[in-house]
């Protein structure tokens, strides 16, 4: 996979994830991504590159960091994100999904054990 192909796949996955119910944000998946985004913001360019990290190989490795809302349970949203990534990769893939933020504000500020996702 070329760098251009990886960037195109990353952008498509990010766009599809943001359209998925329950996903409120896609964050940079690596420390390097966070640094690129911070540098781009400091320079005022706004061009930080893809937030989905893709490493070529067999299997392809894809890392994403997601912000989730209360549209559906977190586990269900993560499984849907995994299926979406597998379809987009269309081949052997190793996926790492990190939930970087869970918006519990719709839960009136309280998360109780009986309201948590398994």
Secondary structure by P-SEA (a helix, b strand, c coil): ccaaaaaaaaaaaaaaaaacccccccccccaaaaaaaaaaaaaccccccccbbbbbcccbbbbbbbcccccccaaaaaaaaaaaaaaaacccbbbbbbcccccccccccccccccccc
